[in-house]
Amino acid sequence: MATYDQLPVYKTTYDLLIKVFQTCQNMERDYKFTIGEKLKNEIIDLQVNVFRANCREDKYALIGTARENVEVVRLLLRLLNDLKQMTLERFVDLNAIVESLSKQLAAWQKSAKIAG
């Protein structure tokens, strides 16, 4: 079994978290401390769920929770984009990472269901 920090999904989540922290620095104060904080916390929860799923024999449910985290992240990013708190280029970049995470988690969950 790979250690959690060697998993591609873990690395991708970490990259997303770094980019979101950088993005939040440029937001208006009201959005930075409300939606921005929620977004960062959701990605941290996603990272923790990936770690926990990797450590467990029965991964399926935790991967499902991680997939829910991804959908909340997608929603918050769209909201921040609509509120003009990031450039379109940044939004597209972050959404590409989110889409990659979604696909990785779906494949992992499918293999966990087969293995379980």
C-alpha positions in Angstrom: 0.0 0.0 0.0 1.3 3.4 -0.9 1.7 6.0 1.8 -0.9 8.7 1.7 1.6 11.4 0.5 2.5 9.3 -2.5 -1.1 9.0 -3.8 -1.7 11.2 -6.9 -5.1 12.2 -5.5 -3.4 13.4 -2.3 -0.8 15.4 -4.2 -3.4 16.9 -6.5 -5.5 18.0 -3.4 -2.4 19.5 -1.8 -1.7 21.5 -5.0 -5.2 22.7 -5.1 -5.0 23.9 -1.4 -1.8 25.8 -2.1 -3.4 27.6 -5.2 -6.5 28.4 -3.2 -4.5 29.9 -0.4 -2.7 32.1 -3.0 -6.0 33.0 -4.6 -7.6 34.0 -1.3 -4.8 36.6 -0.7 -6.3 38.7 -3.5 -9.9 38.6 -2.5 -11.9 41.4 -0.9 -11.9 41.2 2.9 -15.6 40.2 3.2 -15.2 37.2 0.8 -11.7 36.2 2.0 -13.0 35.6 5.6 -16.3 34.0 4.7 -16.3 32.0 1.5 -12.5 31.9 1.2 -12.2 30.3 4.7 -15.0 27.8 4.0 -13.3 26.9 0.7 -9.9 26.3 2.4 -11.5 24.3 5.2 -13.4 22.1 2.7 -10.2 21.3 0.9 -8.4 20.5 4.1 -11.3 18.2 5.0 -10.9 16.6 1.6 -7.2 16.1 2.2 -8.0 14.5 5.6 -10.6 12.2 4.1 -8.1 11.0 1.4 -5.6 10.3 4.2 -8.2 8.4 6.2 -9.4 6.4 3.3 -5.9 5.3 2.4 -5.4 4.0 6.0 -8.6 2.0 6.1 -9.5 -1.4 4.9 -13.1 -0.3 3.9 -12.3 2.8 1.9 -15.6 3.2 0.0 -17.6 5.4 2.4 -14.7 7.8 3.0 -14.0 8.2 -0.6 -17.7 9.0 -1.0 -17.3 11.7 1.6 -14.2 13.0 -0.2 -16.3 13.2 -3.4 -18.8 15.3 -1.6 -16.0 17.6 -0.4 -15.1 18.0 -4.1 -18.6 19.1 -5.1 -18.7 21.7 -2.3 -15.3 23.0 -3.5 -16.7 23.2 -7.0 -19.7 25.2 -5.8 -17.7 27.6 -3.7 -15.3 28.2 -6.6 -18.2 29.0 -8.9 -19.6 31.4 -6.3 -16.3 33.2 -5.9 -15.9 33.4 -9.7 -19.4 34.9 -10.0 -18.6 37.4 -7.3 -15.5 38.4 -9.3 -13.1 37.4 -6.6 -10.7 35.7 -9.1 -9.7 36.0 -12.7 -11.3 33.7 -15.3 -7.9 32.2 -15.9 -7.6 31.3 -12.2 -11.1 29.9 -12.1 -10.4 27.7 -15.2 -7.1 26.5 -13.7 -8.7 25.6 -10.3 -11.7 23.9 -12.0 -9.3 21.7 -14.0 -7.7 20.5 -10.8 -11.1 19.9 -9.2 -12.2 17.9 -12.3 -9.0 15.8 -12.0 -9.7 15.2 -8.4 -13.3 14.2 -9.2 -12.1 11.7 -11.8 -9.4 10.2 -9.5 -11.8 9.8 -6.6 -14.4 8.2 -8.8 -11.9 5.7 -10.1 -10.6 5.0 -6.6 -14.1 4.5 -5.3 -14.9 2.1 -8.1 -11.8 0.0 -7.4 -12.6 0.1 -3.6 -16.1 -1.2 -4.3 -14.7 -4.1 -6.4 -12.1 -4.9 -3.8 -14.6 -4.6 -1.0 
